[in-house]
């Protein structure tokens, strides 16, 4: 089992949440203020570590079996994302999908760092 930080449609109520195959939600969380956060063509969000002007990103932490990560989550991620290691605001290390570094500056990216929340950006209320 690994800690996985989700910040897009894989969260509760999202259209991709079933890909977690029942992995338990541990808690809502925020990343450390070390990331820029983007909408990629309004299809999905992506975060990337930055040396300056970082912001927090809202998400959820799941306890994901390695088999689910291997067989369900990673194979279904868009090619613009890759598996990375991030830091949460409390210092916890988590896996997350992050923007591939070679895509920085892509015309498809809209910086939503000041919003820091995919649901809020899309106008979708968080499940209770």
Secondary structure, DSSP 8 states (H G I E B T S, - for coil): -EEEEE-STTSTTSTTGGGGTT-EEEEEEEB-S-EEEEEETTTEEEEEE-SSS-B--EEEEEEE-HHHIIIIIGGGS-TTEEEEEEEBTTS-EEEEEEE-GGGTT-TTEEE-TTT--HHHHHT-----
